Amino acid sequence: MPLRALVCCCVLAALFGLGGAPVASAQGSVLRVGLSQLPATLDPALAVNGSAAIVARHVFDRLVHYREGSSDVEPGLALQWSVARDGLAWTIRLREGVRFHDGTPLTAQHVAVSLERMLFPGHPQAPERNPVVPRLLRGTPGVIKEIRVPDARTIQIHLVLPYAPLLTVLAHPALGVARATTGPDGGTRWVGTGPYSPAEMGPGRIALDANPFYWGGAPRTSRLVFREYLDVEQGEADLDARAVDVLIPDVAPSRLAGALSVPGWRIGYLAMQTERDPFRRKKVRQAVAAALDPQAIASAVEPVAVPLSSFLPPGVWGSVAAGASPGRASPEAARRLLAAAGLPRGVSSQLLVAGVGPGLDVGRLTDELYWMLGAAGIVLSVLPETPDIALRVAQSGEHQMILVEARAEGGDPHLLLYPLSTSEGAAKGGAAVNLSFYRNPRLDDLLIRGSQLSFRPERQRVYARAQALLADEVPWIPLYVRLHWAVARPEVRNLRLHPSGWHRLDRVVIEPSSLAPALPPGPAPPLTPRP
């Protein structure tokens, strides 16, 4: 064999290993992470909950990635993108030199096939379940008409109608780029381009090896090991026993020393039935908002959540302080508003509760609502219905007020404000998501425009106007935003949480214990996402 060819073969073997997969860097330590649930298979299509999405995001890159602390995006596999003037076609240019974990160079055709399997149910590689993408793209194929591949580094996504949230949605882990290969058992195995590649999968454990040739820079640890725990107590015991270095619980940990938190994308809110008395009167709805005290709400929801004074969570781009919740309760102002509404003796209302996630003390929160509203002349009674029945009652419109949670899926303002506030979501029945049944053509027009404008500054202005209108009309009132939590050992460095809950771990460093200073006792303050 000629010397030049022999050298090339040696280089390729060093890069991709004799078995075809990249060799993990020998430098760095192992980072062990405790998660509440591990995915049974590594398919980005199934990256639904936080745990599965955390694993998937480290194996499968997306065309764009979320910026640190925000739902705004930055280049991922895509370096550049542009949209046609009519908003019906997005052109995306891929970065050069990217390879899948088995050494295959990434092409635009790979990206197109990966997206098409998620978008078109009849695709031969379509997943058996597709729980996320239909919610992000208004169905499958939803707003997508077709995907074209003009050349090896360019894809074009053609739409049936302008859909500005597309760019933010493409950062969701469920839309990670994957290539199908045949595994050792003859089944389909999905290969990605991310900072880690799958090494081991077993009951309660997934190990990923570092991709030393990752386009974004080699990970700081040579191996990432995910361990499953049954409950938070077991996870904390694993942390104490040094079985894990980082614990990412679904709920707040029992002890907060060494913990980090960040407001997420899931909010709790009060929806008032604007088609029924007393909430068909705007001043009554404004009276409810005036009666709410963020400090009292904080005492009821911490440490699971923190009060929210805007219609969007702080980690979602476009969030502005809309003033729906005042800085402090004003029972006097609330009573004046009731009098202006023709109800000087006060009013009564029934409250349903549905869709509230784990960890929150619902009874404590409803007690606080009872006392806050009572001080303003609004007598509240909580109906003892199960969450399923309460939701059905609310979707039929036979309620007065409901406490419920919703998530800004995919991190775009459209995916929270539009369903909760527009006429489209107010059709009574099982598909109802606008549980205030508020209908306002002006707000509809604003939120439709916001979903179609591709120029970000203009979208920002439209959503600011929409939130100002919501603050005045008050069909629903944001109460709190849930926190994402993590607890780390003292030697863990550079752990930063993301509002999505899909935290990036390839930049985390493990320092020798002797070099790591002891953490002070007491709770760690929540991280404040950058705007």
C-alpha positions as CSV (number, residue, x, y, z in Angstrom):
1,M,0.0,0.0,0.0
2,P,1.4,3.4,-0.9
3,L,2.6,5.4,2.1
4,R,0.1,8.3,1.5
5,A,-2.8,5.9,1.4
6,L,-1.6,4.2,4.6
7,V,-1.4,7.5,6.4
8,C,-5.0,8.4,5.3
9,C,-6.3,5.0,6.5
10,C,-4.6,5.6,9.9
11,V,-6.1,9.1,10.2
12,L,-9.6,7.8,9.4
13,A,-9.2,5.0,11.9
14,A,-8.2,7.5,14.6
15,L,-11.1,9.8,13.8
16,F,-13.9,7.3,13.6
17,G,-12.6,4.1,15.3
18,L,-12.3,0.6,13.8
19,G,-16.0,0.0,14.5
20,G,-17.2,3.1,12.6
21,A,-18.1,5.3,15.6
22,P,-16.0,8.2,16.9
23,V,-13.6,7.4,19.6
24,A,-14.4,9.3,22.8
25,S,-11.8,11.6,24.2
26,A,-9.7,10.1,26.9
27,Q,-9.4,13.5,28.6
28,G,-12.0,14.7,31.1
29,S,-14.0,12.8,33.7
30,V,-17.4,11.1,33.7
31,L,-20.5,13.2,34.5
32,R,-23.3,11.2,36.1
33,V,-26.8,12.7,36.0
34,G,-29.9,11.5,37.9
35,L,-33.1,11.7,35.9
36,S,-36.6,10.7,36.9
37,Q,-37.2,8.6,33.8
38,L,-35.1,7.4,30.9
39,P,-36.3,6.9,27.3
40,A,-36.6,3.3,26.2
41,T,-35.2,4.2,22.8
42,L,-33.1,7.0,21.5
43,D,-35.5,8.4,18.9
44,P,-35.8,12.2,18.9
45,A,-39.4,11.9,17.9
46,L,-40.2,10.7,21.4
47,A,-38.4,13.5,23.2
48,V,-41.6,14.5,25.0
49,N,-40.8,15.1,28.7
50,G,-37.8,16.9,30.2
51,S,-35.8,13.7,30.9
52,A,-36.1,12.2,27.4
53,A,-35.4,15.6,25.8
54,I,-32.3,16.2,27.9
55,V,-30.9,12.9,26.7
56,A,-32.0,13.5,23.0
57,R,-30.5,17.0,22.8
58,H,-27.0,15.7,23.5
59,V,-27.2,13.0,20.8
60,F,-29.2,14.8,18.0
61,D,-28.4,18.3,16.9
62,R,-31.2,20.6,15.6
63,L,-31.0,23.1,12.8
64,V,-31.0,25.9,15.4
65,H,-30.3,25.8,19.1
66,Y,-31.9,27.8,21.9
67,R,-29.7,30.6,23.3
68,E,-28.6,30.4,26.9
69,G,-31.4,31.5,29.2
70,S,-33.9,32.2,26.4
71,S,-36.1,30.7,23.7
72,D,-34.4,32.9,21.1
73,V,-32.3,30.8,18.7
74,E,-28.7,30.7,17.4
75,P,-27.1,28.6,14.6
76,G,-27.0,24.9,15.1
77,L,-26.6,22.6,12.0
78,A,-27.9,25.6,10.1
79,L,-25.5,28.6,9.7
80,Q,-27.8,30.9,7.8
81,W,-31.6,31.1,7.0
82,S,-33.9,33.5,5.2
83,V,-37.6,33.7,4.5
84,A,-39.3,34.7,1.3
85,R,-41.2,38.0,1.2
86,D,-44.6,36.2,1.3
87,G,-43.5,34.1,4.3
88,L,-44.2,30.8,2.5
89,A,-40.6,29.5,2.0
90,W,-37.7,29.3,4.3
91,T,-34.2,28.7,2.9
92,I,-31.7,27.1,5.2
93,R,-27.9,26.7,4.6
94,L,-26.1,24.0,6.5
95,R,-22.7,24.3,8.1
96,E,-19.8,22.4,6.4
97,G,-17.8,19.6,7.8
98,V,-20.5,18.0,10.1
99,R,-20.5,14.3,10.4
100,F,-22.8,11.8,12.0
101,H,-21.4,9.7,14.8
102,D,-20.6,6.8,12.4
103,G,-18.6,9.2,10.2
104,T,-21.1,9.8,7.5
105,P,-21.0,13.4,6.2
106,L,-24.2,15.4,6.9
107,T,-26.1,16.5,3.7
108,A,-29.2,18.4,3.1
109,Q,-30.9,15.2,2.0
110,H,-30.3,13.7,5.5
111,V,-32.0,16.7,7.0
112,A,-34.9,16.6,4.7
113,V,-35.6,12.9,5.3
114,S,-35.2,13.5,9.1
115,L,-37.8,16.2,9.0
116,E,-40.2,14.5,6.6
117,R,-40.5,11.4,8.8
118,M,-41.8,13.7,11.5
119,L,-44.1,15.6,9.3
120,F,-45.7,13.1,7.0
121,P,-47.6,10.2,8.7
122,G,-47.2,8.0,5.6
123,H,-43.4,8.3,5.5
124,P,-41.7,4.9,5.7
125,Q,-39.6,6.0,8.7
126,A,-42.5,7.8,10.5
127,P,-42.5,7.1,14.2
128,E,-45.3,5.0,15.7
129,R,-46.0,7.9,18.1
130,N,-45.6,11.5,17.3
131,P,-46.6,13.3,20.5
132,V,-44.9,16.7,20.1
133,V,-44.6,17.8,16.5
134,P,-48.4,18.1,15.8
135,R,-48.6,20.6,18.7
136,L,-45.8,22.6,17.3
137,L,-46.8,22.8,13.6
138,R,-50.6,22.7,13.8
139,G,-50.8,19.0,12.9
140,T,-48.8,16.8,10.6
141,P,-47.9,18.0,8.1
142,G,-49.8,21.0,9.4
143,V,-48.3,24.2,8.1
144,I,-45.6,22.4,6.1
145,K,-46.3,21.8,2.4
146,E,-43.1,20.2,1.3
147,I,-39.3,20.2,1.8
148,R,-37.0,20.6,-1.2
149,V,-33.2,20.0,-1.5
150,P,-31.7,22.4,-4.1
151,D,-28.1,21.3,-3.3
152,A,-26.1,19.3,-0.8
153,R,-26.0,22.1,1.8
154,T,-29.4,23.8,1.3
155,I,-32.9,22.8,2.2
156,Q,-36.1,24.8,1.5
157,I,-39.2,24.4,3.7
158,H,-42.3,25.4,1.9
159,L,-45.5,26.3,3.9
160,V,-49.2,26.4,3.2
161,L,-49.4,29.7,5.1
162,P,-46.9,32.0,6.8
163,Y,-45.7,30.6,10.1
164,A,-43.1,32.6,11.9
165,P,-42.8,30.3,14.9
166,L,-41.2,27.7,12.6
167,L,-37.7,28.9,13.4
168,T,-38.1,28.7,17.1
169,V,-39.9,25.3,16.8
170,L,-36.9,23.9,14.9
171,A,-34.9,24.1,18.1
172,H,-37.1,21.6,19.9
173,P,-35.3,18.3,20.7
174,A,-38.1,16.4,19.0
175,L,-36.9,17.9,15.7
176,G,-33.4,16.7,16.1
177,V,-31.7,15.5,12.9
178,A,-31.4,11.7,12.9
179,R,-30.3,9.2,10.3
180,A,-31.7,5.6,10.3
181,T,-29.2,2.7,10.4
182,T,-29.6,-1.0,11.2
183,G,-28.7,-2.0,14.8
184,P,-27.1,-5.2,15.9
185,D,-30.5,-6.7,16.6
186,G,-31.7,-5.9,13.1
187,G,-33.9,-3.0,14.3
188,T,-33.7,0.6,13.4
189,R,-31.0,2.6,15.2
190,W,-30.9,6.4,15.1
191,V,-27.6,8.2,14.6
192,G,-27.1,11.8,15.4
193,T,-24.4,14.5,15.0
194,G,-24.5,15.8,18.6
195,P,-21.8,16.3,21.2
196,Y,-22.2,12.7,22.5
197,S,-22.9,9.4,20.9
198,P,-24.7,6.4,22.5
199,A,-22.4,3.9,24.1
200,E,-24.6,1.8,26.5
201,M,-28.3,1.4,27.2
202,G,-29.7,-0.8,29.9
203,P,-32.4,-0.8,32.6
204,G,-32.1,2.5,34.5
205,R,-28.9,3.6,32.8
206,I,-27.8,5.3,29.5
207,A,-24.1,6.1,28.8
208,L,-23.0,8.5,26.1
209,D,-19.5,8.9,24.9
210,A,-18.0,12.3,24.0
211,N,-17.7,13.2,20.3
212,P,-14.2,14.7,20.3
213,F,-14.7,16.1,16.8
214,Y,-18.0,17.8,17.5
215,W,-18.4,20.9,15.4
216,G,-19.3,23.0,18.4
217,G,-16.2,21.9,20.4
218,A,-15.3,18.7,22.2
219,P,-17.4,18.1,25.4
220,R,-15.7,18.9,28.7
221,T,-16.3,15.3,30.0
222,S,-15.5,12.1,28.2
223,R,-18.6,10.3,29.2
224,L,-22.2,11.3,30.2
225,V,-24.0,8.7,32.2
226,F,-27.8,9.1,33.0
227,R,-29.2,7.1,35.9
228,E,-32.9,6.7,36.6
229,Y,-34.3,7.2,40.1
230,L,-37.7,6.3,41.5
231,D,-38.4,9.4,43.5
232,V,-36.6,12.6,44.7
233,E,-35.6,11.0,48.0
234,Q,-33.8,8.2,46.1
235,G,-32.2,10.7,43.8
236,E,-30.9,12.8,46.8
237,A,-29.6,9.6,48.4
238,D,-27.7,8.8,45.2
239,L,-26.2,12.3,45.3
240,D,-25.1,11.8,48.9
241,A,-23.6,8.5,48.1
242,R,-21.7,10.0,45.1
243,A,-23.6,7.7,42.7
244,V,-24.5,10.8,40.7
245,D,-22.9,14.2,40.3
246,V,-26.0,16.2,39.3
247,L,-29.7,15.5,40.2
248,I,-32.3,16.9,37.9
249,P,-35.7,16.4,39.7
250,D,-39.2,16.9,38.2
251,V,-40.2,18.8,41.4
252,A,-38.3,20.9,43.9
253,P,-35.7,19.0,46.0
254,S,-36.3,18.6,49.7
255,R,-33.2,20.5,50.5
256,L,-32.0,23.6,48.6
257,A,-28.3,23.8,49.6
258,G,-26.3,23.3,46.4
259,A,-29.4,23.7,44.2
260,L,-30.0,25.9,41.2
261,S,-33.3,26.9,39.7
262,V,-34.6,28.8,36.7
263,P,-38.2,29.8,35.7
264,G,-39.4,27.5,33.0
265,W,-42.0,27.8,30.3
266,R,-45.0,26.3,32.2
267,I,-47.4,28.8,33.9
268,G,-50.4,28.6,36.2
269,Y,-53.2,31.0,35.5
270,L,-56.8,31.8,36.4
271,A,-59.2,31.8,33.4
272,M,-62.6,33.6,33.9
273,Q,-65.6,32.6,31.8
274,T,-66.2,35.9,30.0
275,E,-69.5,34.7,28.5
276,R,-71.1,34.2,31.9
277,D,-71.8,36.5,34.9
278,P,-70.1,38.0,36.7
279,F,-67.0,37.8,34.4
280,R,-68.7,39.1,31.3
281,R,-68.0,42.5,32.9
282,K,-64.5,43.7,32.4
283,K,-64.3,45.6,35.6
284,V,-65.1,42.5,37.6
285,R,-62.2,40.7,35.9
286,Q,-60.0,43.7,36.7
287,A,-61.1,43.6,40.3
288,V,-59.9,40.0,40.6
289,A,-56.5,41.1,39.2
290,A,-56.3,44.0,41.6
291,A,-57.1,41.7,44.6
292,L,-54.1,39.4,43.9
293,D,-51.0,39.7,46.0
294,P,-47.8,38.3,44.5
295,Q,-46.3,37.9,47.9
296,A,-49.2,35.7,49.1
297,I,-49.0,33.7,45.8
298,A,-45.3,33.3,46.4
299,S,-45.8,31.8,49.9
300,A,-48.3,29.3,48.4
301,V,-46.3,28.1,45.4
302,E,-42.6,28.2,46.5
303,P,-40.3,26.3,46.1
304,V,-42.1,24.7,43.1
305,A,-42.9,28.1,41.4
306,V,-42.5,31.8,41.7
307,P,-45.1,34.6,41.0
308,L,-45.6,35.7,37.4
309,S,-46.6,39.2,36.5
310,S,-46.5,38.9,32.7
311,F,-48.5,36.8,30.2
312,L,-45.4,35.0,29.0
313,P,-42.7,33.4,31.2
314,P,-39.5,35.4,31.5
315,G,-37.5,32.8,29.5
316,V,-39.7,33.1,26.4
317,W,-38.7,35.8,24.0
318,G,-41.3,38.6,23.7
319,S,-42.2,38.6,27.4
320,V,-43.0,42.0,28.8
321,A,-44.2,43.1,32.2
322,A,-47.9,43.5,31.3
323,G,-49.1,44.5,34.7
324,A,-51.8,41.9,35.0
325,S,-50.8,41.2,38.6
326,P,-50.1,44.4,40.6
327,G,-47.0,44.8,42.8
328,R,-49.2,44.3,45.8
329,A,-52.9,43.6,46.5
330,S,-55.3,46.5,46.6
331,P,-58.6,45.4,48.0
332,E,-59.8,49.0,48.0
333,A,-59.2,49.3,44.3
334,A,-60.9,46.0,43.7
335,R,-64.0,47.1,45.6
336,R,-64.1,50.3,43.6
337,L,-64.0,48.3,40.4
338,L,-66.8,46.1,41.6
339,A,-68.9,49.2,42.4
340,A,-68.2,50.6,39.0
341,A,-69.4,47.3,37.6
342,G,-72.7,47.8,39.4
343,L,-71.8,45.3,42.2
344,P,-71.1,47.5,45.3
345,R,-72.0,44.6,47.6
346,G,-69.5,42.3,46.1
347,V,-69.9,39.1,44.1
348,S,-69.4,35.3,44.4
349,S,-67.7,32.8,42.1
350,Q,-67.0,29.1,42.0
351,L,-63.5,27.9,41.2
352,L,-62.5,24.7,39.4
353,V,-58.9,23.2,39.5
354,A,-57.5,21.1,36.6
355,G,-54.2,20.3,34.9
356,V,-52.0,21.4,37.8
357,G,-48.7,19.5,37.8
358,P,-47.0,17.6,40.6
359,G,-45.5,19.2,43.7
360,L,-47.7,22.2,44.0
361,D,-49.8,22.5,47.1
362,V,-53.1,23.3,45.4
363,G,-55.0,23.5,48.7
364,R,-52.6,26.2,50.0
365,L,-52.9,28.2,46.8
366,T,-56.7,28.1,46.7
367,D,-56.8,29.1,50.4
368,E,-54.7,32.1,49.5
369,L,-57.0,33.0,46.6
370,Y,-60.0,32.6,48.9
371,W,-58.6,35.1,51.4
372,M,-57.2,37.6,48.8
373,L,-60.5,37.7,46.9
374,G,-62.6,37.7,50.0
375,A,-60.8,40.9,51.3
376,A,-61.9,42.6,48.1
377,G,-65.6,41.5,48.3
378,I,-65.3,38.4,46.0
379,V,-66.6,35.3,47.8
380,L,-64.8,32.2,46.3
381,S,-65.9,28.6,46.7
382,V,-63.7,25.8,45.4
383,L,-65.7,23.0,43.7
384,P,-64.4,19.5,44.7
385,E,-64.3,18.0,41.3
386,T,-61.6,15.7,40.0
387,P,-59.2,17.3,37.5
388,D,-60.6,15.4,34.6
389,I,-64.2,16.3,35.4
390,A,-63.2,19.9,36.1
391,L,-61.5,20.2,32.7
392,R,-64.5,18.8,30.9
393,V,-66.8,21.2,32.7
394,A,-64.6,24.1,31.8
395,Q,-64.3,23.0,28.1
396,S,-68.1,23.0,27.9
397,G,-68.1,26.6,29.2
398,E,-70.2,25.7,32.3
399,H,-67.8,27.2,34.8
400,Q,-67.0,30.6,36.2
401,M,-63.3,30.4,37.0
402,I,-60.7,27.7,36.7
403,L,-57.1,27.4,37.9
404,V,-55.1,25.5,35.3
405,E,-51.6,25.3,33.8
406,A,-50.3,25.7,30.3
407,R,-46.9,25.6,28.6
408,A,-45.2,27.8,25.9
409,E,-44.4,24.6,23.9
410,G,-41.3,25.2,21.8
411,G,-40.6,28.5,23.4
412,D,-42.5,30.7,21.0
413,P,-45.0,33.3,22.2
414,H,-47.5,32.2,19.6
415,L,-47.7,28.7,21.2
416,L,-49.0,30.1,24.5
417,L,-50.8,33.4,23.7
418,Y,-52.7,32.2,20.6
419,P,-54.4,29.1,22.0
420,L,-55.3,30.7,25.4
421,S,-56.6,34.0,24.0
422,T,-58.1,33.7,20.5
423,S,-61.5,32.8,19.1
424,E,-60.1,29.7,17.5
425,G,-59.5,28.0,20.8
426,A,-62.9,29.1,22.2
427,A,-65.1,26.5,20.5
428,K,-66.8,24.6,23.3
429,G,-66.0,20.9,23.6
430,G,-63.0,18.6,24.0
431,A,-60.8,20.8,21.8
432,A,-61.3,24.0,23.8
433,V,-58.1,25.6,25.1
434,N,-59.3,29.2,25.5
435,L,-61.1,28.5,28.8
436,S,-62.0,32.1,29.3
437,F,-64.0,31.9,26.0
438,Y,-62.8,35.4,25.3
439,R,-63.4,36.6,21.8
440,N,-61.9,39.8,20.5
441,P,-61.4,40.4,16.8
442,R,-58.7,43.0,17.5
443,L,-56.7,40.5,19.6
444,D,-57.3,37.8,17.1
445,D,-55.8,40.0,14.4
446,L,-52.8,40.9,16.5
447,L,-52.0,37.3,17.3
448,I,-52.5,36.1,13.8
449,R,-50.2,38.8,12.6
450,G,-47.7,37.8,15.2
451,S,-47.7,34.2,13.8
452,Q,-47.1,35.4,10.2
453,L,-44.5,38.2,10.5
454,S,-41.0,36.9,10.0
455,F,-39.3,40.2,11.0
456,R,-38.5,39.7,14.7
457,P,-38.6,43.3,15.9
458,E,-42.1,43.7,14.3
459,R,-43.2,40.4,16.0
460,Q,-41.9,41.8,19.3
461,R,-44.0,45.0,18.9
462,V,-47.1,43.0,18.0
463,Y,-46.8,40.7,21.0
464,A,-46.2,43.7,23.3
465,R,-49.4,45.2,22.0
466,A,-51.3,41.9,22.5
467,Q,-50.0,41.6,26.0
468,A,-51.1,45.2,26.8
469,L,-54.6,44.4,25.5
470,L,-54.7,41.3,27.6
471,A,-53.7,43.3,30.6
472,D,-56.6,45.7,30.1
473,E,-59.2,43.1,29.2
474,V,-57.9,40.4,31.7
475,P,-59.7,37.3,30.3
476,W,-57.1,35.3,32.2
477,I,-54.6,36.2,34.9
478,P,-51.1,34.7,35.1
479,L,-50.3,33.6,38.7
480,Y,-47.0,31.7,38.7
481,V,-44.3,30.1,36.6
482,R,-42.9,26.7,37.5
483,L,-39.2,26.4,38.3
484,H,-36.7,23.9,36.9
485,W,-34.4,22.6,39.6
486,A,-31.0,20.8,39.7
487,V,-28.8,19.9,42.6
488,A,-25.1,19.4,42.0
489,R,-22.1,18.2,44.0
490,P,-19.6,20.9,45.0
491,E,-17.1,19.8,42.4
492,V,-19.5,20.4,39.5
493,R,-18.8,23.6,37.6
494,N,-20.4,25.5,34.8
495,L,-23.8,23.9,35.2
496,R,-26.4,26.3,33.8
497,L,-30.1,25.6,33.6
498,H,-32.2,26.5,30.6
499,P,-35.9,27.7,30.9
500,S,-37.0,24.8,28.5
501,G,-35.8,22.2,31.1
502,W,-33.5,20.8,28.4
503,H,-30.3,21.7,30.0
504,R,-26.9,21.6,28.2
505,L,-24.4,19.4,29.9
506,D,-21.5,19.2,27.4
507,R,-19.9,22.4,29.0
508,V,-20.1,21.1,32.5
509,V,-16.7,20.5,34.3
510,I,-15.9,18.2,37.1
511,E,-13.2,19.6,39.4
512,P,-11.2,17.5,41.9
513,S,-12.9,17.6,45.2
514,S,-9.9,19.1,46.9
515,L,-10.1,22.2,44.6
516,A,-13.9,22.7,45.0
517,P,-14.8,25.1,47.7
518,A,-17.6,24.1,50.0
519,L,-21.0,25.5,49.2
520,P,-22.6,27.8,51.8
521,P,-25.7,26.5,53.5
522,G,-29.2,27.7,52.6
523,P,-31.2,27.9,49.5
524,A,-29.7,29.0,46.2
525,P,-31.5,31.9,44.6
526,P,-33.2,31.2,41.3
527,L,-31.2,32.0,38.2
528,T,-32.5,35.0,36.2
529,P,-32.7,34.2,32.5
530,R,-31.2,36.9,30.2
531,P,-33.7,38.7,28.0
